[in-house]
């Protein structure tokens, strides 16, 4: 590379102490952990979590969408959240080892 085309990158590279970059990296890691955890749920439990927390639907709307009772939706939500806590705890424990 010719000398006149060499560019100093020190000022152009993100600073590893940059809190916004660290936050973005953390959010990406957490997003991947959540995606992996959701993939381990049953289809019905995953559909309920997706509908309630990501599609912002009410339990009644989810019940109608999935052809289930409202009580079944609440049960699926309860068990899905319990399972997600366990899965995420296991993932975090394995990362800390």
C-alpha positions in Angstrom: 0.0 0.0 0.0 1.4 3.3 -1.0 2.3 5.6 2.0 0.0 8.4 0.8 -3.0 6.0 1.0 -2.4 4.8 4.5 -5.1 6.1 6.8 -4.9 6.2 10.6 -7.9 4.3 12.0 -7.4 5.0 15.7 -9.8 8.0 15.6 -12.3 6.2 13.4 -12.7 2.9 15.3 -15.4 2.8 18.0 -14.0 3.2 21.4 -14.4 0.0 23.4 -15.3 2.2 26.4 -18.1 3.7 24.5 -21.2 3.1 26.7 -23.6 3.2 23.7 -21.6 0.6 21.8 -21.5 -1.6 25.0 -25.3 -1.2 25.4 -25.9 -2.1 21.8 -23.7 -5.2 22.1 -25.5 -6.3 25.3 -28.9 -5.8 23.6 -27.7 -8.0 20.7 -26.5 -10.7 23.0 -29.7 -10.6 25.0 -31.7 -10.7 21.8 -29.9 -13.8 20.7 -30.4 -15.5 24.1 -34.1 -14.7 24.0 -34.4 -16.0 20.4 -32.7 -19.3 21.4 -34.9 -19.6 24.5 -38.1 -19.0 22.5 -37.0 -21.7 20.0 -37.0 -24.2 22.8 -40.7 -23.6 23.7 -43.5 -25.6 22.2 -45.2 -24.1 19.2 -48.3 -23.1 21.2 -46.3 -21.5 24.1 -44.1 -19.6 21.6 -47.2 -18.4 19.7 -48.7 -17.0 22.9 -45.5 -15.2 23.9 -45.1 -13.8 20.4 -48.7 -12.6 20.2 -48.8 -11.0 23.7 -45.3 -9.5 24.0 -44.3 -8.8 20.5 -47.5 -8.4 18.6 -49.1 -6.6 21.6 -52.4 -8.5 21.5 -54.7 -9.0 24.4 -55.4 -12.5 25.7 -58.9 -12.5 24.2 -57.4 -11.7 20.7 -54.8 -14.4 21.1 -57.5 -16.9 22.1 -59.5 -16.1 19.0 -56.4 -16.2 16.8 -55.2 -19.5 18.1 -58.7 -21.1 18.5 -58.3 -21.5 22.3 -60.1 -20.3 25.4 -58.8 -17.3 27.3 -58.0 -19.6 30.2 -55.9 -21.8 27.9 -54.0 -18.7 26.7 -53.3 -17.6 30.3 -52.1 -21.1 31.2 -49.8 -21.2 28.1 -48.5 -17.8 29.0 -47.8 -18.8 32.6 -46.0 -22.0 31.6 -44.1 -20.4 28.8 -42.8 -17.6 31.1 -41.8 -20.3 33.7 -40.0 -22.3 31.0 -38.2 -19.1 29.6 -36.9 -18.3 33.0 -35.5 -21.8 33.4 -34.0 -21.8 29.9 -32.4 -18.3 30.2 -31.1 -19.2 33.7 -29.4 -22.3 32.2 -28.0 -20.2 29.3 -26.6 -17.6 31.7 -25.1 -20.3 34.0 -23.3 -21.9 31.0 -22.0 -18.5 29.9 -20.6 -17.8 33.3 -18.6 -21.0 33.6 
